[in-house]
Amino acid sequence: MISETEPLRLGSNLSLDQAGPLREALLTRRGSPLCVDASDVERLSGPCFQVLASARLTWDADGQPFAFTNASPAFENGLAQLGAPDWTRPQEDFLP
């Protein structure tokens, strides 16, 4: 069992077939503060970005902190290619 304070570590290949498992992994953490570790990401697909974007909005609507840590260059490049280069900015109320 993963602790609520332990970051959710993203896999290296966030391709289309990983969108469903990513959604499920995020839903198991709903209702608690979440830190997402993107240090291993080598590829970010549009569908996985959509899942992450939806999660971020969900956490915001729930009043829970949601932040990224250790974004890999490939993750940041993927965000830039999807038109969201500054999307991983931290929420002001997130405390590690």
ChimeraX commands (.cxc) that place a marker at each C-alpha (Angstrom):
marker #1 position 0.00,0.00,0.00 radius 0.5
marker #1 position 1.28,3.43,-0.93 radius 0.5
marker #1 position 1.31,6.11,1.73 radius 0.5
marker #1 position -0.77,9.23,1.10 radius 0.5
marker #1 position 2.37,11.31,1.48 radius 0.5
marker #1 position 4.45,9.23,-0.93 radius 0.5
marker #1 position 4.64,10.77,-4.41 radius 0.5
marker #1 position 2.88,9.06,-7.30 radius 0.5
marker #1 position 5.76,8.13,-9.60 radius 0.5
marker #1 position 4.87,8.30,-13.30 radius 0.5
marker #1 position 6.17,5.61,-15.65 radius 0.5
marker #1 position 8.65,6.28,-18.42 radius 0.5
marker #1 position 6.26,5.82,-21.35 radius 0.5
marker #1 position 2.99,7.68,-20.91 radius 0.5
marker #1 position 1.51,6.49,-24.20 radius 0.5
marker #1 position -2.16,6.03,-25.16 radius 0.5
marker #1 position -2.40,2.59,-23.55 radius 0.5
marker #1 position -1.25,4.06,-20.22 radius 0.5
marker #1 position -4.08,6.60,-19.94 radius 0.5
marker #1 position -6.48,4.13,-18.27 radius 0.5
marker #1 position -4.00,2.79,-15.71 radius 0.5
marker #1 position -2.87,6.36,-14.96 radius 0.5
marker #1 position -6.49,7.39,-14.36 radius 0.5
marker #1 position -6.96,4.46,-11.97 radius 0.5
marker #1 position -3.73,5.23,-10.09 radius 0.5
marker #1 position -4.83,8.84,-9.65 radius 0.5
marker #1 position -8.34,7.91,-8.51 radius 0.5
marker #1 position -6.93,5.77,-5.69 radius 0.5
marker #1 position -5.29,8.95,-4.33 radius 0.5
marker #1 position -8.36,11.21,-4.62 radius 0.5
marker #1 position -9.26,13.12,-1.48 radius 0.5
marker #1 position -5.68,13.55,-0.30 radius 0.5
marker #1 position -2.85,15.93,-1.21 radius 0.5
marker #1 position -0.89,14.58,-4.16 radius 0.5
marker #1 position 2.63,15.06,-5.41 radius 0.5
marker #1 position 3.37,13.56,-8.83 radius 0.5
marker #1 position 6.97,12.58,-9.56 radius 0.5
marker #1 position 7.66,12.95,-13.30 radius 0.5
marker #1 position 11.39,12.22,-13.15 radius 0.5
marker #1 position 11.20,8.97,-15.17 radius 0.5
marker #1 position 8.97,10.23,-17.98 radius 0.5
marker #1 position 10.52,9.80,-21.42 radius 0.5
marker #1 position 7.31,10.19,-23.47 radius 0.5
marker #1 position 4.06,12.05,-22.78 radius 0.5
marker #1 position 1.03,11.41,-24.99 radius 0.5
marker #1 position -1.96,13.70,-25.40 radius 0.5
marker #1 position -4.35,11.26,-23.68 radius 0.5
marker #1 position -2.11,10.95,-20.61 radius 0.5
marker #1 position -1.77,14.73,-20.48 radius 0.5
marker #1 position -5.58,14.94,-20.55 radius 0.5
marker #1 position -5.79,12.51,-17.62 radius 0.5
marker #1 position -3.26,14.57,-15.65 radius 0.5
marker #1 position -5.05,17.82,-16.52 radius 0.5
marker #1 position -8.38,16.38,-15.40 radius 0.5
marker #1 position -6.80,15.16,-12.16 radius 0.5
marker #1 position -5.33,18.56,-11.46 radius 0.5
marker #1 position -8.75,20.18,-11.93 radius 0.5
marker #1 position -10.37,17.49,-9.77 radius 0.5
marker #1 position -7.90,18.02,-6.94 radius 0.5
marker #1 position -8.47,21.78,-7.20 radius 0.5
marker #1 position -12.25,21.31,-7.06 radius 0.5
marker #1 position -11.82,19.03,-4.04 radius 0.5
marker #1 position -9.68,21.68,-2.30 radius 0.5
marker #1 position -6.65,19.38,-2.23 radius 0.5
marker #1 position -3.08,20.29,-3.21 radius 0.5
marker #1 position -1.72,18.75,-6.42 radius 0.5
marker #1 position 1.85,19.34,-7.53 radius 0.5
marker #1 position 4.57,17.95,-9.75 radius 0.5
marker #1 position 8.11,17.26,-8.67 radius 0.5
marker #1 position 11.27,16.36,-10.56 radius 0.5
marker #1 position 9.83,16.87,-14.04 radius 0.5
marker #1 position 12.16,15.24,-16.56 radius 0.5
marker #1 position 13.28,17.20,-19.63 radius 0.5
marker #1 position 11.20,14.82,-21.77 radius 0.5
marker #1 position 8.10,15.52,-19.64 radius 0.5
marker #1 position 8.64,19.27,-19.92 radius 0.5
marker #1 position 9.27,18.94,-23.67 radius 0.5
marker #1 position 6.06,16.93,-24.04 radius 0.5
marker #1 position 4.13,19.63,-22.22 radius 0.5
marker #1 position 5.63,22.28,-24.50 radius 0.5
marker #1 position 4.67,20.28,-27.59 radius 0.5
marker #1 position 1.12,20.02,-26.25 radius 0.5
marker #1 position 1.00,23.80,-25.74 radius 0.5
marker #1 position 1.32,23.76,-21.95 radius 0.5
marker #1 position 4.95,24.66,-21.17 radius 0.5
marker #1 position 4.21,26.23,-17.75 radius 0.5
marker #1 position 1.56,23.74,-16.72 radius 0.5
marker #1 position 3.56,22.13,-13.88 radius 0.5
marker #1 position 3.85,25.31,-11.84 radius 0.5
marker #1 position 3.30,24.49,-8.16 radius 0.5
marker #1 position 0.15,25.40,-6.31 radius 0.5
marker #1 position 0.80,28.07,-3.72 radius 0.5
marker #1 position -0.66,26.04,-0.85 radius 0.5
marker #1 position 1.30,22.82,-1.49 radius 0.5
marker #1 position 3.65,21.89,1.30 radius 0.5
marker #1 position 5.99,18.94,0.64 radius 0.5
marker link #1:1,2 radius 0.2
marker link #1:2,3 radius 0.2
marker link #1:3,4 radius 0.2
marker link #1:4,5 radius 0.2
marker link #1:5,6 radius 0.2
marker link #1:6,7 radius 0.2
marker link #1:7,8 radius 0.2
marker link #1:8,9 radius 0.2
marker link #1:9,10 radius 0.2
marker link #1:10,11 radius 0.2
marker link #1:11,12 radius 0.2
marker link #1:12,13 radius 0.2
marker link #1:13,14 radius 0.2
marker link #1:14,15 radius 0.2
marker link #1:15,16 radius 0.2
marker link #1:16,17 radius 0.2
marker link #1:17,18 radius 0.2
marker link #1:18,19 radius 0.2
marker link #1:19,20 radius 0.2
marker link #1:20,21 radius 0.2
marker link #1:21,22 radius 0.2
marker link #1:22,23 radius 0.2
marker link #1:23,24 radius 0.2
marker link #1:24,25 radius 0.2
marker link #1:25,26 radius 0.2
marker link #1:26,27 radius 0.2
marker link #1:27,28 radius 0.2
marker link #1:28,29 radius 0.2
marker link #1:29,30 radius 0.2
marker link #1:30,31 radius 0.2
marker link #1:31,32 radius 0.2
marker link #1:32,33 radius 0.2
marker link #1:33,34 radius 0.2
marker link #1:34,35 radius 0.2
marker link #1:35,36 radius 0.2
marker link #1:36,37 radius 0.2
marker link #1:37,38 radius 0.2
marker link #1:38,39 radius 0.2
marker link #1:39,40 radius 0.2
marker link #1:40,41 radius 0.2
marker link #1:41,42 radius 0.2
marker link #1:42,43 radius 0.2
marker link #1:43,44 radius 0.2
marker link #1:44,45 radius 0.2
marker link #1:45,46 radius 0.2
marker link #1:46,47 radius 0.2
marker link #1:47,48 radius 0.2
marker link #1:48,49 radius 0.2
marker link #1:49,50 radius 0.2
marker link #1:50,51 radius 0.2
marker link #1:51,52 radius 0.2
marker link #1:52,53 radius 0.2
marker link #1:53,54 radius 0.2
marker link #1:54,55 radius 0.2
marker link #1:55,56 radius 0.2
marker link #1:56,57 radius 0.2
marker link #1:57,58 radius 0.2
marker link #1:58,59 radius 0.2
marker link #1:59,60 radius 0.2
marker link #1:60,61 radius 0.2
marker link #1:61,62 radius 0.2
marker link #1:62,63 radius 0.2
marker link #1:63,64 radius 0.2
marker link #1:64,65 radius 0.2
marker link #1:65,66 radius 0.2
marker link #1:66,67 radius 0.2
marker link #1:67,68 radius 0.2
marker link #1:68,69 radius 0.2
marker link #1:69,70 radius 0.2
marker link #1:70,71 radius 0.2
marker link #1:71,72 radius 0.2
marker link #1:72,73 radius 0.2
marker link #1:73,74 radius 0.2
marker link #1:74,75 radius 0.2
marker link #1:75,76 radius 0.2
marker link #1:76,77 radius 0.2
marker link #1:77,78 radius 0.2
marker link #1:78,79 radius 0.2
marker link #1:79,80 radius 0.2
marker link #1:80,81 radius 0.2
marker link #1:81,82 radius 0.2
marker link #1:82,83 radius 0.2
marker link #1:83,84 radius 0.2
marker link #1:84,85 radius 0.2
marker link #1:85,86 radius 0.2
marker link #1:86,87 radius 0.2
marker link #1:87,88 radius 0.2
marker link #1:88,89 radius 0.2
marker link #1:89,90 radius 0.2
marker link #1:90,91 radius 0.2
marker link #1:91,92 radius 0.2
marker link #1:92,93 radius 0.2
marker link #1:93,94 radius 0.2
marker link #1:94,95 radius 0.2
marker link #1:95,96 radius 0.2
view
